[in-house]
């Protein structure tokens, strides 16, 4: 990640150096926001501020050759300070969003894992419910079958007892 930010900083610096204007006066200075934003996304707050300081120092390094030919006025100094301040503000804001985005992603992953576990438990409960329903249906079927067999057997037994009583009181022949 550091190499990516360093590469973007080098390319932005190279672009500013070759625009034809003095680097400090170049209209392309916003290209330096690219390594600032990249560092803010990739690193934590302190890393983002460290890289932003490096970007700010790289931008201010163009001030030395400009001072050879020009005089720095108070309005020019204020503009330079504001540009550097915007580098830091962009780094802080983007880093805050990136950190919050990572937290939200972790929360969503945790919720997704919990939801997956709940779905597994629900599937197990449904399987157990289906098994219980099958066992209940089997129990009802066997109870109905026992009832259907027991009723005729009860009638046969009752008839056999009546016949047995009548035969006991009748002639042996």
Number of C-alpha atoms within 10 A of each C-alpha: 10 13 8 13 20 17 13 20 23 16 15 22 20 12 17 24 16 11 12 9 12 15 23 19 14 16 12 16 16 13 16 23 21 16 26 30 23 22 27 30 22 17 18 16 18 12 17 25 21 17 24 27 16 16 26 22 13 16 20 15 13 18 18 11 12 15 10 8 8 10 9 13 9 9 9 12 11 12 12 19 14 12 16 19 14 15 23 24 15 18 25 22 14 20 26 16 13 18 18 12 13 13 12 12 12 12 12 12 12 12 12 12 12 12 12 12 12 12 12 12 12 12 12 12 12 12 12 12 12 12 12 12 12 12 12 12 12 12 12 12 12 12 12 12 11 11 12 11 11 12 11 11 12 11 11 12 12 12 12 12 12 12 11 12 11 11 12 10 8 9 7 6 4
